[in-house]
Amino acid sequence: MYIILVYQGGENMNKIQTTCNYCSLACNMDFYVEDNKIKKVIPTEKYPVNKGFSCIKGLNLDKQLTSGDFPKNPLLKTENGREEISWERAYSFFSDKLKAIVEKHGKESVACISTGQLALEEMALVGHVFRNFVGGQLDGNTRLCMATSVVAHKQSFGFDAPPYTLNDLELSDTIIFTGANPVVAHPIIWDRVRKNKNKKVIVIDVRCSETAKNADYFFCIKPKSDIVLYYTIANYLIENNWIDNNYIEKYSENFDAFKEHVSKFSIDDIEEKVGITKDEFLTLAKLIHEGVAVSFWWTMGINQSYQAVRTAQSIINLAVMTGNMGRPGTGANSITGQCNAMGSRLFSNTTGLYGGGEYTDEAKRKIVGDALGLDPAIFPTKPTLPYNVIIEKIITGEIKALWILCTNPRHSWTNNTQFAEAIEKLDLFVVQDLYPNTDSSELADLFLPVVSGIEKEGTLINTERRISKLNPVIPKPEGSFSDFEVIYNVGKALGMGTLLDGWETPEAVFNKMVKVTKDTPCDMTGVSYKLLENGYGVQWPFKEGETLVDNERRLFENGEYYTPNKKVKFVFEDVAENPVPTNETYPYVLNTGRGTVGQWHTQTRTKEITYVNDSTSDNSYIYISKTLGEELGIESQDEVLVKSINGRSSKFLALTTDNLPHDVLYAPIHYIETNNLTLSIYDPYSKEPSYKYAPVSIEKI
């Protein structure tokens, strides 16, 4: 028997489609609203990304409205605690302090950190205010998750260009996930995999993750041995001529040097260096060779490492040399972390000019200046200091002020106690967020409250380059403001004057950003707010004058890349020595990642979802292998002390499992205790933290 429940709304019932602003999929959801109250939330049935499906987070976007219980006015730290003040006083306090610091210590003494949770227009506006006008440093917390893929794409493809469409997951016959766990982290991606009836799923990981349990093949490798594995596979495929020589010759460069480089990597070393047997290696190599449409997918397990960029490029190299690029169901495909990480990467004016240009390119500076109606001299002349350097310069006293927008680095920053120590050295610490009670908000000299994503307008660009509309589902409470409005008013208070003309609304800023993309790889000149209202989103590039025929479009179908000679480049390097290996005192490796589908980052948003609270632990916990538990006398639910080589320690509840190697521990990132133990070590090219590897010890308390 089937029971169908239909909500019978009143005459004033409206259906409003908007975009979920959690993860990189940026699903669309239909909100049914009556008298400015949300009655029902349903995944948008025909949206190309989620096709009527959603995870628990998207279905509970309306729960963030409990933010209405918080003060709507800014909070100023005083000797007696936090005092609620007027917005006028807050803007005056902020601008006066910031200007005084700049006047005394220089423009580079102030910094700002944004987030991939902001809309594209908010990213662009804060870039205009803080980089163009103030002249300070501005990085994003996308540095923590996607910087590696950005650099890998730029060096290999010539532009930060994820090549795939999510539909490739349903068209691939051989799907390889490495350092990725979509069952938990990207359930919409896993739903697309499940719909593919003609596929083999292969997982390469240091633990038997939820995705590994559902795979056809699982290869358990040693921590940080990915790059050795992929170089060895490349050499084996070349030796057996299991490569696409025609594709290599026509569309790539530097292959001969790559061939010579990987010739040093022998199958005879695979068990010692990677941890899988020769037979397992041969099985994996044969699967890649025999696949007709092979797709390689990676995320944080690759990106967050001390040699991350070259590891990502070892995957790109495999896809290129086997001809698995540009065809349906193929690709070297980086899965993004946050809903608008792609918007942050291209339009925040941080590591490059608006639209993905370089600060040193005078022609591009003029094009962007003309598009924005600005003198190009206003633009920065070099990329921002990366996140880690900003924190280091706070500690050394060179940076005196920090503005945080909608992120929680006291919790999420690697070796996070270091961030708390840095804050103590600041003359001004401002946090802008939905919540006044995050680990970071509570440390702020000034807290600026903003509304949730379902109360504001803008656009997001998801992991497959799809631009979608963020629509206000209900009106903001009176006296409340969006991130865009707060950033704009900060600019006014700082004295930007006519420099803010034409930047008054999200739509106006979006139109400016569209102009700067003309004739670039991410050309969006054919996209408008009106076009986005059709409810399907648009993948860039989409040029003015083009007709949108297909809602699923991949890059490089013609074999042309964005490099000067239009060829993809083989990029490689010797395997780096592990900067902090395990030793007798710290013999185990701590790995980190997502805990459950319902948990998100530092849990500041998902804590409002009753189901998530009921099904997850309030206490931090860590997984250890059953064999290690038996060896150390640790049982499930025992309290343990984990000490890190970084000199810090954290308490956890232990959970024993069969899903980990003997010497690997796994802790969810959602608890502040976890990143207390991670290391201040970064990839040399992307400056992304090496979250996934920290030597530790563990003992029962």
N, C-alpha and C positions, 0 to 999 in steps of 0.2 A: 504494500500500500504506500502511495506517495502522498505527502501532505504539502501543499503549496501555500505559503503564507504571503499574502499580498497586503501591503500597507495602504489603507484607504485614507489619503490625505484630504485636506480641505481645499477650498477654492484658491487659497493663497499659496499652495504648494508649488515650489520652484525646484527644478533640477539644475544644479550648477556643477559643471565639470572642471576639475582642477588637477594639479600635479602634486603627487606626494613628494615632500622634501626631506625624505630620509636618505635612502641609499642611492647608488648610481643608476639604478634602473629607471627612476623617476616615473613610476607607474601613474596612470590617470585613474581618478576616482570620481564617482558621481555622488554629490551631496544633495539630499532631499531636504529642503528648508521650508519651514512654515513659520510665519511671524518672527522671522529672524532667529529661529531656533532649529538646530539640526535634528532631524527626525530619523535619518537613516543614511548610512554610507555604504555604497556598493562599488566594486571595481568596474570601470568602464568596459563594456562588453567588447567593443571592436577596436579598442586602442591597440596599435601594433605591438606595443611593448608587453603588456600584461594580459591582453585578450580576455578580460573578465575574471582574472585571478588576482589575488593579493595576499601578502603575508599579514600577520597579526598587527604589525605596526601601522600599515596603511589603513587598515580597517578601523583603527582607533585614533586617527588624526584629530578627531574632535575632542579627545580627552585633554588636549593641551589647553583647552579653554579654561581649565581651572586656574590658569595664570591670572584670571580676573580676580582671584582672591588675594593676589599680591598687590603691594602699593603701586599705583600708576605713576607716581612721581619719583624723581631720582632720589637716591640715598647718598648722603655725604657722611663720611667717617669723621667722628668727633671724639673728644676725650671720653664722652659718656656713651659711646656706641654709635649707631647709625641714625642720622637725622633725616627725615623726609623734607625735601626742599622743592621749590618751584622749578619748572623747566628753565625759566629765564635766569634764575640764579645758577643753575647747573651749567648752562651754556657759557655764562659769564665766567664762572669758576674755571671751567675746562679751558676756554680760550685764553684767559689771562695767564694761567699757569703755563700752558704750552708755549705761548709767545715769549714769556719771560725766560723759560728754559732755552728756547732757540736763540734768543738774543744773547744770553750769557754763554752758552756752550756750543752753539752752531746748529745747523739744520740736521746734521747726522746724529745729534744727541737724542733724537726722538724717534720712536718706532711704533708700528701698528701691526697687529696680526689678525687677519680675517679668517674666513672659513668657507668651505665648499657647501655650506648650508644656506648661504646668502644667494639671492637672485642675481642674475647677470648684471642688471642695472645697478644694484647696490654695490657690487664689486667695482664696476666702472666708476661710480660716483666717489667711492672712498679712495680709489686710485687718483682721481682728479683732485680731491681735497688734500690727501696726505702726501702724494708723490709730486703732482704737478705744482701745487701751491705751497704747501708747507716745506716740501723738499726732504721729508723724513724717509725712513726705511719702512717698507710694507711687504711682509711676506704672508702666506696663507698656511693654514693647517693642512692644506693639500700637499704641502712639503712632506708631511708625515706618511702619506700614502701613495701619491702619484708622481712625485718628482722623478723617480727612476724611469718610469715609462715615458715621461715627457722627453727626457734627455736621450733615451734609447731611440725613440721615434725620430727626433730631430737629426741625430747622427746617422741613422740608417735610412730613413725615408726622406729626409730633408725638411720635414715639418712634423709637428705634433699631431699625428693623424692616425687614430685607431681605425683600422681598415674595414672592420666588419659591420654587418648588421646582425641583430640578434636572431634573425631568421636562419642564419648560417648554422645555428645549433640544431635545427631541424633538418638541415640538408647535408650535414657531415656524416660520413660513415665511420670515421675514426676520430673520436673526441678525446683530446689529451688535456687533463687538468694538472697543473703543477704549481704547488704552493697556493692552492685555491680550494675552498670548501663551500661550493655554492648551495649545497643542501641547507646549510645554516646561514651563510652570509648573503647569498643571492638566490633565495628560493624561486624567484620568477625565472631565473636562468635554468634552474634545475627542472622546473615545470616544462620549459621548452625542450630540454633534453629528453624528458620522459615521453613527450609527444613524438619523438623521433623513433620510429619502429625499426629502422635499418641502420643501427649504429653499434659500435663497440665503444665503451667508456673506459678510459685508462686514467688512473690516478697515480701521480708520483708525489710522495710526501714523506715526511719524517715520522708521521704517526698514522694510524689507521683511523682517519677522520670519518665523519658521517657520510661524506661523499665516497670515500674509499670503500666503505661497507656496501655501498650500492653500485660499485663499479664492476665491470667485467674482469678487469685486471688491476691489481694494486702492486706497486713497486715501492717498498719501504727503503729509503736511502738514508745515509748518514747526514746529519745536519750540515748545511752549506756545501754539499758535494754536488749540487745541481750542475754547476758549470763544468765540472769534470765529466759528469755523465753526458752532457750534450756535446761537448767537444769529442768525446770518445764515440758517440753515436755518429757524429758527422764524419769522423775518420773511417769508421766501419762502412758507412753508406758509400763513401767515395771509393774505398778499396774494392767494393763489390759493384761499382758503377750503378748503384741504386739511386741515381740522382737524375735531375732533368737538365741535361747539358744544353739543350736548346734554350730553356728559360734563363739559365745562368749566363749564356753567351749574349743573348739579346737584351736582357733587362737588368743585369747586375754588373758591379765592378769590384775589383780586389779579391776575386775568388781564388786566384792562384796563390796569393799570399796566405789566404785563409787555409787552403789545402795544405800548404807546407806547415802552417802552425799546428793544425790538428793532427798531423802525422805523428806527433810526439805522444799521442794518447792511445794507449793500447788496451785491448780487451783483457789482456793478461793482468792488468792492474785494477780491474773494475771491482773485484770483491774487496780488496784492501782499501781502496780509496773512496768507493761509493757505497759499498755494503750490500750490493745485490750479486747473485751468482752469475757465472757466464751464461748459463742456460736462460736465466731471467733476462739478461741483457739481449741475448739473441732473439728471444721472444719479442721484446720491445722493438728492436730494430726491424724485425720482420713485419710487425704490425704497421709501423710507419711506412715501410716500403710497399706493402700490399694494399694500403688504403688508397682508395680512388680520390676521396675528398677528405683530407686530413686537416683538422683544425687544432691549433695549440692555444690554450687559454691559461693565463697566469694572473695572479693578483699579489697580495701582500707577502706571501711566503717567498716570492722572488724579489719584490720591490724593496723590502725592508732588510737590507743586508750590507755588509761592508764591501762587497763587490757586486752590487746589484745591477748596475747599468750593463756591465759586460755579460752578466748572467742572462738578463732579458734579451740581449742581442744574440746570445748563443741560441736562444729559441727562435728569434727572427731568422738567423742564418739557416737553421734547419728547414724552416718553412720555405724560404727562398730557394735553397738548393734542391729541394724536392718538387719545386713547381707548385707548392700549395699556397699560392697568393692570387688574389683577384678573381678566383673562381668560386661559385656557390659552394658553401660548406667548408671553406678552407680559411687560412689566415693565421698570422701570428698576432694573437688577440689579447691585449691587456684589458682586464676588467677593472673599471674605475671604482673608487671607494664611495664618494659622496654624490648627492643628487646633482650638484652643479660644479663638480671638480673641473669639468671641461670648460665651463664658463670662467672659472677662476684661472685656469691655465692660459686662456687666450684673451681675457678682457679685464684683468685686474691691474694692468700696468705695473707689474712687479718684476718678473724676470725678463720681460720683453714688452715692446709697445703694444697698444691695443691692436688686436687682430693678428697677433703672433709675429710681429716684426722685430727687428733688432734695433737697439738704441743707437748703434753706430752707423746705421744705414740712413744717410742723409736724404735720399730719395723717398724712403718710407716715412721719415719724419715729416717731410713736406706734405705727403699724401694724407697722413693722419691729421696734421695741422689744418690742412685745407678742409678736410671732412668735418672736423670739429669746430672750425672757425677760430683756431688758436694759433698764436705764433709758435712755431716748432721749438723755439728756444725755451719754452716753458717745460718741455718734456725732460725727464731724467736723461743723463748721458751714459748711464751704466745700469746694469741690473741691481735690484735691491740686495742688501745683505741677506743671506739665507737665515732661516729661523734659528739654527744653532749658533750662528755668529751673533745674532741679536742677543740671545741669552748670555753668551759669553761676554759680550761688551757691556751688558748690564752689570754683570758680576765684577768686571774690571772698572766700573764707574764711568765708562765712556758714553753709555746711553742712560739718560736720566728720566725719560717718560715713556710709558707703554700704554697703548690703547688696544684692548682686546675686544673683538666683535664676535659674539655668539660661538665661542669655543671655550674649552675648559682645560687649559694647559697645566694647571696645578695637578691635574689628574692624568692627562693624556701625554704630556711631554715625557720623553725618555729620561730615565734617572730623575724622576719628577721632584724629588726633594730638592734638587738643584734649582728648580724653578721657584720653589718657595723661598729659598735662600736669596735668589736674584731679586725677588719682589721687595725684600727688606731694604735693598740698596736704592730703590727708585725714589725720585722726588715726587712723581705723579704716576699713579696706576689707576686707569679707568677701564671698567668692564661694561660692555653693552650686551644684554642678554634677555631672554624671556624669563629667566629665573634668578632671583636675588640670593638664592641659597646654594649655588654650586660651590665647589671647592675654590674656584677662582673668584667668583663674585663676592664671597665673604671676606676676601682680602683687599678688595678695592677701596681706594680713597674716594672714588665716585662711581656709583652704579647707575647706569642708564637703562631703564626697563623698556622693552619693545614688545610688540604683539607677535602672535604665532603666524606661521606660514599660511594658514587658511583665512587670515584676516588681511592679507596684503596682495599686491599685484606685482607681476614681473614675468621673467622667463628663466628657464633652466635648460642646460644642455647635458644630456645624459651620456652614458658610457659609449653608445654607438653614434654619437654626434647628433642626436635628435633634439631639436629645440622644441620646447613645449611651454604652454602658457600656465602661469600661476595666477589663478583668479580668486578674488576675495569671496569667500563663501558666505560670510556674515559681516556686517559692519563692525569696525573697531569700536570698542567702548569709548564713550566720550572722554576726551582728555588723554587718550592713549595714542601712541605713535608707532609707525613701522620703522624698520631699520633705515629705509630710504629717507624718510622724513627726518630722522635724528641726524643722519650723516649730512643731509642738506643743511640743517639748522646749525650744525657744528661749523660747516663751511661759512655760513653767513656770519656767525659769531666771530670767526677768525678774520673776517674782513675781506672775503673774496669778491664781494660786490658784483660787477658785471661779468666776472669769470664764471658765475653761476647762471648767466642768462642762457636759456635753452636746455638747462639741466633740471628743470622744475618737477618733472613727472617721470615715472618709469618708462612710459611710452616714448617720451622725447629722448631719453637717454638710449633706449633700445634703437631708435632710428639713427642716432649718432653712431652707435656701434656697428649697425648694418653698413653705414657709409664707409667706415674704415676698412671693411673686409673686401671692398671692390678689387677684383683681379687677384685675390689671395687664394691660397688653397682652401681656406674656410669661408669663401665667398657666400654671403647670406643676403645679397642685394635683392633676391627674389622673394624674401621672407618679410611678412608684415604681421602686425597684431591681428589684422583681419583674417589673413591666411591661417594663422595659428588657431583661430577660433573654430576652424572646421573640425577640431577634435582629434586629429591624427598626428600632430607634430610634423616637423620637417627636418630631415637630416641635411647637414651641410656637406658639401657645397650645394647651393641652389641659387643660381644667378638670375638676375633680372632678365625677363624675357623668356625664361625656360618654363616649360609646362610640367607640373608635377604629375607623372604618370604612375610611379610606383612608390609605395610607402616604405619599401625595404631596399636600400641602396648601399652597395659596398664600394670601396675605393680600389684603385689600381687594376681595374678590369682590363684596361688597355695596355698594361705593363709599364705605364709611365709613372714615375715617382716625382717628388718635388725637389730633388737635387738639381744642381745646375746642368748636369748632362742627362737628366731624367732617369737615371739608373739607381737602383737600390744598392747601398754600399755594404759589403761584408766588413763588420767591425769586430775586433777581437783583441785579446791581450793575454799575457801569461796569467795563470791562476795566482791570485794574491795569497800571501801567507796570512793565516788567521791572526789578527792583531792581539787577540786575547784568548788563547786556547785554554782548555781545561787543564787542571793539574791535580796533585794529590790532595790539596786543601779544598779545591772546588772541582770535584770530579764529574759533576753532572751538567747537562745542558738544559737551561730553561727556554722553552718555546712558549710563545703567547699567541692569542687569537680570540676569535669570537666564542662565546659560551653557548647561547641558544638563539633561535630565530627571533625571539621577542626582545632580547637585550640589544642595546645600541650604544656604542661608544662608552661614555661615562655614566650612562643611565639617567641623565638629567631630564630626558623627555619620556622615556619608556617607563619611568617610575610611576607615571600617572595611569598606566594601564593595569587594571586589577588582575587580569589573567596573567600578565607577566610577573607581577609581584607574587601571585599565589604559586607560580610554577618555578620560581628561581630563588636562589639562596640569598638571604640578607648578608651572610658572611662570605668573605673571600675564601676560595677553595682552590686546591691544586691537585692535578692528577699525577699519580706515579704508577709505575708498573707493579703488578702483583709480585713479581719476583724481587723487585727492589724493596717492596714493603715487607716481604718475608725476611729478606736479608737484614733489614734495619729494625725489625719489630714494629712496623707501622701498619695499622689497620685503618679501614675506612672510618671516617669521622674522628680520628685522632687529631689532636692539635699538633701542628708541626711548626718548626722555625726554619725558614729558608734564608741562608746567608748568601749574598752575592759578592762576586769579585770586585764590585764597585764600592765595597765597604759598608753596605747597608743590609738590613735584614727585615723580613716581614713574617707575620704569623698567618697561617692558613689552616683550614680544615683539609685533611688529606682524603682523597678518594682513590682507591686502588682500581686498576683497570688492566685488561688484556690488550688494550689498543696502543700501548706505548712500548718502545724499546726499553731495555733495562736502564739505560743511562740518560734517558730524556724525560723531563718533567714538562707539564703543560698547564698554564694558568690563564684563565680568561682575562681579557683586558678591561673588563667592566668594573674592576675593583682597584682602588687606588694603591693597594699593597703590591700589585703586580708591577707597575712601572716604577715603583720604588727600587726595583731590582735590575731593571734594564740599563744598558750602557750608553755612555756618551761617545758613541762611535758611529761614523757616517760614511756613506759611499763617497768616494773622492770627487765624482762628477755631479751627482744629483744632490748631495748633502742630505740624503734621506737617512733617518736613524736606523741602526741595525737592531730592531726590536726582537728579532726572532732567535737571537743567540746570546745567552749570558751564562758563563760558568758559575755554578752555585753548589752549595752543600745543603743537606737537609737532615734534620734530626727531630725525633719525637720530643715534645715538651712533657 
